[in-house]
Amino acid sequence: MTQQPFSRPGAIDLSALKRPAAPSAPAAAGGGPPSGAVGGSSYAVTLNEQNFQATIEASMTAPVLLVFFSRTRMPESGQLADDVAALADEFEGRFLVGLVDIDASPSIAEAMQIPSVPLVVAVIDGRPMPLLQDALPLEELRAALTQVAQQLTTQGITGRHQPRGAQPEGVADEAEEPAVDPRYAAAEAALEADDVEGAVAEYQTLVDANPADAEAAAGLAMAKVLQRTRGVDLTAAREAAAAAPDDVDAQTLVADLDLLGGHVDDAFRRLIELVRRTSDKERDAAREHLLGLFGAVGNDDPRVMKGRQALASALF
């Protein structure tokens, strides 16, 4: 089969899925939806009206692939869903696969304005983008997903989902002090010497060499926060932000200062509200800055998980 172009314009309206859902289990670590593994895959879940929004929010941690299919209307689409779920484990959390049977969950298909099945939609930071409209053979599908993963890495999108399965007993209790990695020694030495510019340069070199290095990316994000706030008058910055509540530069600077002062939730809340109030380039700038602060704090931090969920709500 030849792949058909996806030409439907406009944004996807998810408002129909924002009504209160029935109580469900808490979201898994990493911002994932409250569903367990499906089909033998640790990174695939079956979606319904109750856990769909949580899955969209999980895309703030790492990309989500929504696979829309109907085994009765088009059996090939069901096979594609099975294949994507089976391949998910090979990417070790780079994608979380959400399987949507449009016959079992027609309201999701209606809200997403699905033109036909099969359809694979990539959702990154809450933004849906069509990816595939064909039932590709397994090897072609693996190659396509590998190419997507490589493109995400070059764009600095390196987050990973946690597996959907239960954590083995005793794992959480056996945490050990992480060994010092010599790769980061130069950057850490620069920070200790109060050489912020040197630390930024060292971390940037590491990220350029390996965009998938999450620890280097987090170090770079924090070093840039230090660089942006160096020599800033806290009182003057807060007064400027209070006088111009929609000024992105003023608000992001105070968010940086809040982060450094340990007021992480305040920093996140300030920028999430800024995202709600702004639009277009200003909104994108506020969102990108907030994602940088998420990276500085670390994706496993519960405050980041909560912040990502709030950001997803603000975007929609």
SERO-4910 file (N, C-alpha, C, O; in steps of 0.05 Angstrom, whole numbers):
BEGIN
 pado doro    nc1    nc2    nc3   cac1   cac2   cac3    cc1    cc2    cc3    oc1    oc2    oc3
  Met    A     17    -24      0      0      0      0     17     25      0     38     26     13
  Thr    A      9     45    -15     23     71    -14     11     88      8    -13     87     13
  Gln    A     28    103     20     19    120     42      4    144     32     13    158     14
  Gln    A    -20    149     42    -37    171     34    -29    196     49    -23    195     73
  Pro    A    -30    219     36    -23    244     51    -44    250     72    -68    245     68
  Phe    A    -35    262     93    -53    270    114    -57    300    111    -38    315    116
  Ser    A    -80    309    103    -83    337     96   -104    352    113   -109    375    108
  Arg    A   -116    339    133   -136    352    149   -123    375    164   -105    371    180
  Pro    A   -132    400    160   -121    423    174   -133    427    201   -153    414    208
  Gly    A   -121    445    216   -133    453    241   -124    437    265   -113    415    262
  Ala    A   -130    448    289   -122    435    313   -142    413    321   -164    413    311
  Ile    A   -134    395    337   -151    373    347   -165    382    372   -152    392    391
  Asp    A   -191    380    373   -207    389    395   -211    366    415   -225    347    408
  Leu    A   -199    368    438   -201    347    458   -220    355    481   -221    342    502
  Ser    A   -235    376    477   -252    386    499   -273    365    507   -281    365    531
  Ala    A   -282    349    489   -302    329    496   -292    308    515   -308    295    529
  Leu    A   -266    306    518   -254    286    535   -246    298    562   -234    284    578
  Lys    A   -253    323    567   -244    335    592   -266    334    614   -262    345    636
  Arg    A   -288    321    608   -308    319    629   -298    301    651   -280    284    646
  Pro    A   -308    303    675   -298    287    697   -300    257    691   -321    248    682
  Ala    A   -279    243    696   -278    214    691   -283    199    717   -281    210    739
  Ala    A   -290    173    714   -293    156    737   -266    154    752   -246    155    739
  Pro    A   -266    151    778   -241    148    793   -225    125    782   -236    104    775
  Ser    A   -199    129    781   -181    109    771   -156    108    787   -152    125    805
  Ala    A   -139     89    781   -114     86    797    -96    110    791    -98    122    770
  Pro    A    -78    117    810    -60    139    805    -43    135    781    -37    112    774
  Ala    A    -34    157    769    -16    154    746     10    142    754     19    147    776
  Ala    A     22    127    735     47    114    741     69    134    741     66    156    730
  Ala    A     92    128    753    115    145    753    123    152    725    122    135    707
  Gly    A    131    177    721    138    185    694    115    199    679    118    206    656
  Gly    A     92    203    693     70    217    681     53    200    664     37    211    648
  Gly    A     54    174    666     39    156    649     10    154    658      3    162    680
  Pro    A     -7    142    641    -35    138    647    -39    116    667    -21    100    671
  Pro    A    -62    115    680    -67     95    701    -74     68    689    -95     56    698
  Ser    A    -59     57    671    -65     31    659    -40     14    660    -18     24    660
  Gly    A    -44    -12    662    -22    -30    662    -13    -37    634    -25    -28    614
  Ala    A      8    -53    632     18    -62    607     -3    -79    592    -19    -92    605
  Val    A     -2    -78    566    -21    -94    550     -6   -109    528     14    -99    518
  Gly    A    -16   -132    522     -5   -148    500     24   -156    504     39   -160    485
  Gly    A     33   -158    529     60   -166    534     80   -144    532    104   -148    536
  Ser    A     72   -120    526     90    -97    523     89    -80    549     68    -75    560
  Ser    A    113    -72    558    114    -55    581    109    -25    575    107     -9    593
  Tyr    A    107    -19    549    103      9    541     80     13    522     80     30    505
  Ala    A     59     -3    526     34      0    511     10     -3    529     10    -21    546
  Val    A    -10     13    525    -34     12    541    -59     15    523    -58     28    502
  Thr    A    -80      2    531   -106      5    518   -120     29    529   -123     32    553
  Leu    A   -129     47    511   -141     72    520   -171     71    519   -183     57    502
  Asn    A   -183     87    537   -212     91    537   -217    120    546   -198    136    549
  Glu    A   -243    127    549   -249    155    556   -238    162    584   -234    186    589
  Gln    A   -234    143    601   -225    149    628   -195    155    630   -186    172    645
  Asn    A   -178    141    614   -149    145    616   -137    159    592   -113    162    591
  Phe    A   -153    169    574   -143    182    550   -128    208    557   -106    213    547
  Gln    A   -141    225    573   -129    251    580   -103    247    594    -84    262    590
  Ala    A   -102    227    612    -77    222    627    -55    214    608    -31    220    612
  Thr    A    -62    200    586    -42    192    567    -31    216    551     -7    218    546
  Ile    A    -49    235    544    -41    259    531    -21    274    550     -1    285    540
  Glu    A    -28    276    575    -10    289    594     17    275    597     37    288    602
  Ala    A     17    249    593     43    234    594     62    243    571     86    238    573
  Ser    A     51    255    550     68    264    528     85    287    536    104    295    522
  Met    A     80    299    560     97    320    570    123    309    581    143    324    583
  Thr    A    124    283    587    148    270    596    164    259    573    188    263    571
  Ala    A    151    245    554    164    234    530    141    229    510    118    228    518
  Pro    A    148    225    485    128    223    464    109    200    468    116    179    479
  Val    A     84    204    460     63    183    460     55    178    431     52    197    415
  Leu    A     52    153    424     41    145    398     13    134    401      9    113    414
  Leu    A     -6    148    391    -34    139    391    -39    123    366    -35    133    344
  Val    A    -48     98    369    -54     81    346    -84     76    345    -95     63    363
  Phe    A    -97     86    324   -126     83    321   -131     60    301   -119     59    280
  Phe    A   -148     42    309   -153     18    293   -181      7    296   -195     15    315
  Ser    A   -189    -11    278   -214    -25    280   -210    -53    268   -206    -55    244
  Arg    A   -211    -73    285   -207   -100    275   -230   -109    257   -226   -126    240
  Thr    A   -254    -99    262   -277   -107    246   -278    -93    219   -284   -105    199
  Arg    A   -273    -67    219   -274    -52    194   -249    -56    176   -252    -57    152
  Met    A   -226    -58    189   -201    -61    174   -182    -78    191   -167    -67    207
  Pro    A   -182   -104    187   -164   -122    202   -135   -114    202   -120   -117    221
  Glu    A   -126   -102    179    -98    -94    177    -91    -73    197    -68    -72    207
  Ser    A   -111    -56    204   -105    -36    224   -101    -48    252    -85    -38    268
  Gly    A   -115    -70    257   -111    -84    282    -83    -96    284    -71    -97    305
  Gln    A    -73   -107    261    -46   -118    260    -25    -96    265     -6   -100    279
  Leu    A    -30    -72    253    -12    -50    258    -11    -43    287     11    -39    298
  Ala    A    -34    -42    300    -34    -36    329    -18    -57    345     -3    -50    363
  Asp    A    -21    -82    338     -6   -103    351     24   -100    346     40   -104    365
  Asp    A     32    -93    322     60    -90    315     73    -66    329     95    -68    340
  Val    A     58    -43    330     69    -20    344     73    -26    374     93    -19    386
  Ala    A     53    -40    386     55    -47    414     79    -66    419     93    -63    438
  Ala    A     83    -85    400    105   -104    403    132    -90    400    151    -98    414
  Leu    A    134    -70    383    159    -56    378    165    -36    401    188    -28    404
  Ala    A    145    -29    416    149     -8    436    171    -15    456    187      2    464
  Asp    A    173    -40    464    194    -49    483    222    -45    472    240    -40    488
  Glu    A    225    -46    446    252    -43    434    263    -15    438    287    -11    438
  Phe    A    245      4    442    254     32    445    257     40    474    263     63    480
  Glu    A    251     22    492    257     25    521    247     52    532    261     66    546
  Gly    A    222     58    526    210     81    538    211    107    522    200    127    531
  Arg    A    224    106    499    224    130    483    196    137    474    190    161    469
  Phe    A    178    117    471    150    121    464    133    106    484    140     85    494
  Leu    A    110    118    490     88    103    503     67     99    482     58    119    470
  Val    A     58     75    477     38     70    456     11     68    469      6     53    488
  Gly    A     -8     84    459    -35     83    467    -53     72    446    -55     84    424
  Leu    A    -66     49    451    -82     35    431   -111     43    433   -123     40    454
  Val    A   -122     54    412   -150     64    412   -166     48    392   -163     52    367
  Asp    A   -183     30    402   -202     16    385   -226     34    380   -241     40    399
  Ile    A   -229     44    356   -249     65    351   -278     54    354   -297     69    357
  Asp    A   -281     27    353   -307     16    357   -314     15    387   -337     18    394
  Ala    A   -294     10    403   -298      9    432   -299     37    444   -312     41    465
  Ser    A   -285     56    432   -284     83    443   -290    103    421   -272    118    413
  Pro    A   -314    104    411   -320    122    388   -318    151    395   -312    168    378
  Ser    A   -322    159    421   -320    187    428   -292    198    425   -288    221    419
  Ile    A   -272    180    430   -244    189    426   -239    194    396   -227    215    389
  Ala    A   -248    176    379   -245    179    350   -259    205    341   -249    219    323
  Glu    A   -282    210    352   -297    235    344   -282    260    353   -280    279    338
  Ala    A   -272    260    378   -258    283    388   -232    288    372   -225    311    368
  Met    A   -219    267    364   -194    269    349   -198    273    320   -179    277    305
  Gln    A   -224    272    311   -230    276    282   -215    257    265   -202    265    245
  Ile    A   -216    231    272   -201    211    257   -213    207    229   -237    200    227
  Pro    A   -197    211    208   -208    209    181   -211    181    171   -230    175    156
  Ser    A   -194    162    181   -195    135    172   -176    119    190   -160    131    205
  Val    A   -178     93    189   -159     75    202   -145     58    181   -156     52    160
  Pro    A   -119     50    187   -105     57    212    -94     86    211    -92     98    190
  Leu    A    -88     96    235    -76    122    238    -59    122    263    -68    114    284
  Val    A    -34    131    260    -16    134    282    -10    163    285     -1    176    267
  Val    A    -15    174    309    -11    202    315     11    204    337      8    191    358
  Ala    A     31    219    332     51    225    353     43    249    369     36    270    357
  Val    A     44    247    395     37    269    413     62    276    429     72    259    444
  Ile    A     72    300    425     96    309    438     90    335    453     81    355    441
  Asp    A     95    336    479     89    359    496     60    368    492     55    392    491
  Gly    A     42    349    489     14    355    486      5    363    459    -19    369    454
  Arg    A     23    362    439     16    370    412     15    346    394     34    331    391
  Pro    A     -9    341    382    -12    317    364     -3    323    336     -7    345    325
  Met    A     11    304    324     21    306    297     17    279    283     26    259    293
  Pro    A      3    279    259     -1    253    245     26    241    237     44    256    228
  Leu    A     28    215    239     54    201    233     51    181    211     66    181    192
  Leu    A     31    163    213     28    142    194     -2    138    188    -19    140    206
  Gln    A     -8    132    163    -36    125    155    -36     99    140    -56     94    126
  Asp    A    -16     83    143    -15     58    128     -7     35    147      7     39    166
  Ala    A    -16     11    140     -9    -13    155     17    -23    144     17    -41    126
  Leu    A     40    -13    154     66    -21    143     74    -48    152     66    -57    174
  Pro    A     90    -63    136    101    -88    145    119    -83    170    128    -60    174
  Leu    A    124   -103    185    137   -100    211    164    -87    208    171    -68    223
  Glu    A    181    -96    189    208    -85    186    207    -55    177    223    -39    186
  Glu    A    188    -48    160    186    -20    151    176     -3    175    185     20    178
  Leu    A    159    -15    191    149      0    214    172      4    234    174     26    246
  Arg    A    188    -16    239    211    -13    257    230      9    247    240     25    262
  Ala    A    235      9    221    253     29    209    241     57    212    255     76    218
  Ala    A    215     59    208    202     85    211    203     96    239    209    119    244
  Leu    A    198     78    259    199     87    287    228     93    295    232    112    311
  Thr    A    247     79    284    275     85    290    283    112    280    297    127    293
  Gln    A    273    119    256    279    145    245    266    167    262    278    188    266
  Val    A    242    162    271    228    182    288    244    186    314    248    209    323
  Ala    A    253    164    326    268    166    351    294    181    346    302    197    363
  Gln    A    307    177    324    332    192    318    327    221    314    342    238    323
  Gln    A    305    228    301    298    256    296    292    270    323    300    293    327
  Leu    A    278    256    340    272    267    367    297    273    382    300    293    396
  Thr    A    316    254    381    342    258    395    357    282    385    368    297    401
  Thr    A    357    286    359    372    309    348    358    335    356    371    356    356
  Gln    A    332    334    363    318    358    372    319    361    402    307    379    413
  Gly    A    334    344    415    337    346    444    314    334    460    312    339    484
  Ile    A    297    319    447    274    306    461    284    278    469    283    260    453
  Thr    A    292    276    494    305    251    503    292    238    527    302    219    538
  Gly    A    269    248    535    255    237    558    246    208    553    243    200    530
  Arg    A    242    193    574    233    165    572    210    160    592    209    172    613
  His    A    191    143    583    170    134    601    180    111    618    198     97    611
  Gln    A    167    108    641    172     86    658    155     62    648    134     66    637
  Pro    A    165     37    651    149     14    642    123     13    657    121     21    680
  Arg    A    103      2    644     76      1    656     74    -21    677     55    -20    694
  Gly    A     91    -41    677     89    -63    695     96    -55    723    108    -33    728
  Ala    A     89    -71    743     95    -66    771    125    -68    776    138    -84    764
  Gln    A    134    -51    794    162    -51    801    169    -75    819    153    -80    838
  Pro    A    190    -89    814    197   -112    831    200   -103    860    210    -81    866
  Glu    A    193   -121    879    195   -115    907    224   -110    914    243   -124    905
  Gly    A    228    -90    931    255    -84    941    271    -65    925    292    -56    934
  Val    A    262    -60    900    278    -42    883    280    -14    894    302     -3    895
  Ala    A    258     -4    904    257     24    914    274     26    940    283     48    947
  Asp    A    277      4    954    291      5    979    320      1    976    335      3    996
  Glu    A    329     -5    952    358    -12    948    372      9    933    393      4    920
  Ala    A    362     34    934    376     56    920    403     60    931    407     61    955
  Glu    A    422     64    913    449     68    921    458     96    913    448    108    894
  Glu    A    478    107    927    489    132    920    502    130    892    520    114    889
  Pro    A    494    147    873    505    144    846    534    151    845    544    170    859
  Ala    A    549    136    830    578    141    827    582    166    811    566    172    793
  Val    A    604    180    817    610    204    802    620    196    774    639    180    771
  Asp    A    607    207    753    615    200    726    637    219    717    633    244    718
  Pro    A    659    209    708    681    227    700    675    245    676    688    265    672
  Arg    A    654    237    661    647    254    639    638    282    648    641    302    633
  Tyr    A    626    284    672    616    309    681    635    324    700    629    345    710
  Ala    A    659    312    703    677    324    723    685    352    716    686    370    733
  Ala    A    691    358    690    699    384    682    677    405    687    682    427    696
  Ala    A    652    398    680    630    416    684    625    421    714    621    444    722
  Glu    A    627    400    730    623    403    759    645    420    772    640    436    790
  Ala    A    670    416    762    692    432    772    688    461    765    695    479    781
  Ala    A    678    466    741    673    494    734    652    507    752    655    530    760
  Leu    A    631    492    758    611    503    776    622    508    804    617    529    816
  Glu    A    639    490    814    651    494    840    669    518    840    673    531    861
  Ala    A    681    525    817    699    548    815    683    574    808    695    595    803
  Asp    A    656    571    808    639    594    801    643    603    772    640    627    766
  Asp    A    651    585    755    655    591    727    630    580    712    631    559    700
  Val    A    609    596    713    584    587    701    586    584    671    576    565    660
  Glu    A    599    603    658    602    602    629    617    576    621    611    563    601
  Gly    A    638    570    637    653    546    631    636    521    635    639    502    619
  Ala    A    619    520    655    601    497    660    582    494    637    577    472    627
  Val    A    570    517    627    552    516    605    566    504    580    555    487    566
  Ala    A    590    513    575    606    503    552    611    473    555    609    459    535
  Glu    A    619    464    579    625    436    583    600    419    579    601    398    565
  Tyr    A    578    427    591    554    411    588    544    412    559    534    392    549
  Gln    A    547    435    545    538    437    518    554    418    500    543    405    482
  Thr    A    580    415    506    597    397    490    587    368    494    585    353    475
  Leu    A    579    361    519    569    334    524    543    329    510    538    307    498
  Val    A    525    349    510    499    346    497    502    344    467    489    328    454
  Asp    A    520    360    456    525    359    427    535    332    419    528    322    397
  Ala    A    552    320    436    564    294    429    543    272    432    544    252    418
  Asn    A    525    275    451    505    254    456    479    267    465    475    271    489
  Pro    A    461    274    447    436    288    454    419    271    472    401    282    486
  Ala    A    423    245    473    407    228    490    417    227    519    404    213    536
  Asp    A    438    241    525    449    241    552    432    259    570    436    284    571
  Ala    A    412    247    584    393    263    599    406    278    622    398    300    629
  Glu    A    427    266    635    440    279    657    455    304    648    455    324    661
  Ala    A    469    302    625    482    325    614    462    347    607    467    371    611
  Ala    A    440    339    595    419    358    588    408    372    612    404    397    611
  Ala    A    404    357    634    395    370    659    416    389    670    409    411    680
  Gly    A    441    381    669    462    398    679    464    423    662    468    445    673
  Leu    A    461    421    636    462    444    619    439    463    625    442    487    626
  Ala    A    415    452    629    392    468    635    396    484    661    389    508    662
  Met    A    406    471    681    411    485    707    433    506    705    431    528    716
  Ala    A    454    499    690    476    518    686    466    543    671    475    565    677
  Lys    A    447    539    653    437    562    638    419    580    656    418    604    653
  Val    A    405    567    675    390    582    695    409    600    711    404    623    715
  Leu    A    431    588    720    451    604    735    463    626    718    467    648    727
  Gln    A    467    621    692    478    641    674    458    664    670    467    687    670
  Arg    A    432    658    667    413    679    662    408    696    686    401    720    683
  Thr    A    412    685    710    406    700    734    431    713    747    429    726    768
  Arg    A    454    710    735    478    720    746    478    750    748    474    764    728
  Gly    A    481    761    772    482    790    776    455    804    775    454    829    776
  Val    A    433    789    775    407    801    773    398    810    801    402    797    821
  Asp    A    386    834    802    375    845    827    347    832    831    328    837    815
  Leu    A    344    816    852    319    802    856    296    820    860    274    816    848
  Thr    A    299    841    876    277    860    881    268    874    855    244    876    849
  Ala    A    288    883    840    281    897    815    267    878    795    249    886    781
  Ala    A    276    853    794    264    834    776    235    828    784    218    827    766
  Arg    A    230    826    809    203    820    818    185    845    813    161    841    805
  Glu    A    195    868    817    179    892    811    172    894    782    150    902    774
  Ala    A    192    888    765    187    889    736    166    869    728    149    874    711
  Ala    A    167    845    740    148    824    733    120    831    743    100    826    729
  Ala    A    118    844    767     92    852    777     80    874    760     55    875    757
  Ala    A     97    891    748     87    913    732     79    904    704     63    917    690
  Ala    A     89    881    695     84    871    668     78    841    669     95    825    662
  Pro    A     54    834    678     48    806    682     48    788    657     51    764    659
  Asp    A     46    800    633     47    785    608     73    788    593     76    779    570
  Asp    A     93    801    606    119    804    593    135    778    598    142    771    620
  Val    A    140    763    576    152    737    578    180    739    590    187    722    607
  Asp    A    196    758    582    223    760    592    223    766    622    238    754    637
  Ala    A    205    783    631    204    790    660    195    766    676    205    761    698
  Gln    A    175    752    666    164    729    681    183    706    682    185    692    702
  Thr    A    196    700    660    215    677    659    239    683    677    250    664    689
  Leu    A    247    708    679    270    714    696    263    709    726    279    698    741
  Val    A    239    717    734    231    712    761    227    682    766    233    672    788
  Ala    A    217    668    746    215    639    749    242    626    753    245    608    770
  Asp    A    262    636    739    290    626    743    299    631    772    310    614    785
  Leu    A    293    655    781    302    663    808    287    646    830    299    638    850
  Asp    A    261    641    825    246    624    843    258    596    844    260    584    865
  Leu    A    265    586    821    276    559    819    302    557    836    306    539    851
  Leu    A    319    577    832    344    577    847    340    580    877    356    570    893
  Gly    A    319    594    884    313    598    912    299    575    925    292    576    949
  Gly    A    294    554    910    281    530    921    251    531    919    237    513    928
  His    A    240    552    906    210    555    903    202    543    876    193    557    859
  Val    A    206    517    874    202    504    848    173    505    839    168    512    816
  Asp    A    155    499    856    126    500    849    118    528    841    102    531    822
  Asp    A    128    548    854    122    576    847    132    582    819    118    596    804
  Ala    A    156    573    813    168    578    786    150    565    765    144    578    744
  Phe    A    143    540    769    126    526    750     99    540    747     89    544    725
  Arg    A     87    547    770     60    559    769     60    585    754     42    591    739
  Arg    A     81    601    758     83    627    745     82    624    714     68    638    700
  Leu    A     98    605    704    100    601    676     75    587    664     67    592    641
  Ile    A     63    569    679     39    556    670     17    576    667      2    576    647
  Glu    A     14    594    686     -6    616    683      0    634    660    -18    645    647
  Leu    A     26    639    656     34    655    633     26    642    607     17    655    588
  Val    A     29    616    605     21    601    581     -9    604    577    -18    608    554
  Arg    A    -25    603    599    -54    606    597    -61    634    586    -80    636    570
  Arg    A    -46    655    593    -54    682    586    -44    691    559    -55    710    548
  Thr    A    -23    678    549    -11    688    524    -18    671    501    -33    651    503
  Ser    A     -8    678    477    -14    663    453      9    667    433     27    683    437
  Asp    A      9    651    413     28    652    390     57    651    401     64    633    417
  Lys    A     74    669    392    102    668    398    108    671    428    125    657    439
  Glu    A     92    688    441     96    692    470     90    666    485    104    659    504
  Arg    A     69    653    477     61    628    490     82    606    485     89    592    504
  Asp    A     92    605    461    113    585    455    138    590    471    150    571    481
  Ala    A    145    616    474    169    622    489    166    615    518    185    604    531
  Ala    A    143    620    529    138    613    558    138    583    561    149    573    580
  Arg    A    126    569    543    125    540    544    153    528    542    160    510    557
  Glu    A    169    537    523    196    527    519    213    533    544    229    516    552
  His    A    210    556    556    225    562    580    217    544    603    235    534    618
  Leu    A    192    538    605    182    520    626    193    492    622    201    479    641
  Leu    A    194    483    598    205    456    592    234    455    600    244    435    609
  Gly    A    249    478    596    277    479    604    279    476    635    297    463    644
  Leu    A    261    489    649    261    487    679    254    459    687    266    449    707
  Phe    A    236    446    673    230    418    679    255    401    677    261    384    694
  Gly    A    270    406    655    295    391    651    316    396    673    330    378    681
  Ala    A    317    421    682    336    428    703    330    414    729    348    405    743
  Val    A    304    411    736    296    398    760    298    367    758    306    354    777
  Gly    A    290    357    734    292    328    730    264    316    726    246    321    741
  Asn    A    262    299    705    236    288    698    224    270    719    200    265    720
  Asp    A    241    258    736    231    240    757    220    254    782    209    242    799
  Asp    A    225    280    783    216    295    807    185    298    806    174    306    785
  Pro    A    172    291    828    142    293    828    132    321    822    110    323    811
  Arg    A    147    342    829    138    369    822    138    373    792    121    388    782
  Val    A    157    361    778    157    363    749    134    347    737    121    357    718
  Met    A    128    324    748    105    308    738     79    324    741     63    325    723
  Lys    A     76    336    764     53    352    769     52    377    751     31    384    740
  Gly    A     75    389    747     77    412    729     70    406    700     58    421    686
  Arg    A     80    382    691     74    374    664     44    370    660     33    377    639
  Gln    A     31    358    679      2    355    677    -12    382    676    -31    385    661
  Ala    A     -4    400    693    -15    427    693    -10    441    666    -28    456    656
  Leu    A     13    438    655     19    450    629      2    439    607     -7    453    590
  Ala    A     -2    412    607    -19    400    587    -47    411    589    -60    416    568
  Ser    A    -57    415    613    -84    427    617    -84    455    606   -104    463    594
  Ala    A    -63    470    611    -62    498    602    -61    500    571    -73    518    559
  Leu    A    -47    481    559    -45    481    530    -71    475    516    -77    484    494
  Phe    A    -88    459    530   -114    452    518   -136    469    530   -159    466    522
***
